[in-house]
Amino acid sequence: MPVDLRRHDPDDTINIRPGTNKAAIIKLLYRDTNLAYTPAEIRSELDLPRGTTSTTLTRLHDDGLIGKTSDGLYHGLDHRGDVRRFARSLVQLDDMAARYPDPGLDPDDVEQTGAGAQRELPHDRGGDGEDGSGEEPAPSDWVRNTTPSTSDSDAAGDDRAGAGDGDGDGE
């Protein structure tokens, strides 16, 4: 499968998409790194096919993201704080999805941070700026001036929020 170079970061140690079998297994094993699971328990807990479970566990172990005991139990690794943070972010994404079941977002829309973050908005997102230039407004433009000028008060009339006698109390 080809790699999208716009999203590829060779320094990113965890390259797992949320919603995949790898992500589900990471989330399960990092709930408590003191617990270890057999492949059958993982398969049952996550409702995964047999071949998929063993293949995914082998890949995660070979990549150093999970541990395996000598008797075949899989577990999260205490020393992998980066994977623990990734697992925590997966739980937070699930919580957000449960609270807002139809936000109109997919995993590609979730803001990335760190070295793997996208530097630009995709061309099909973000639209044009208010001035039609396509540029993002400067932080000073984020908050509009709330002090009415004479032309603002004449044009806005009494429909403005806080309209009144000009003392800011709205009366």
Secondary structure, DSSP 8 states (H G I E B T S, - for coil): ----TTT--TT-S----TTSHHHHHHHHHTS-TT-EE-HHHHHHHHT--HHHHHHHHHHHHHTTSSEE-TTS-EE--TT-HHHHHHHHHHHHHHHHHHHSS--S--GGGS---STT--SS--TTSS---TTSSS----HHHHS---S--HHHHHHHGGGSTT-SSSSSS--
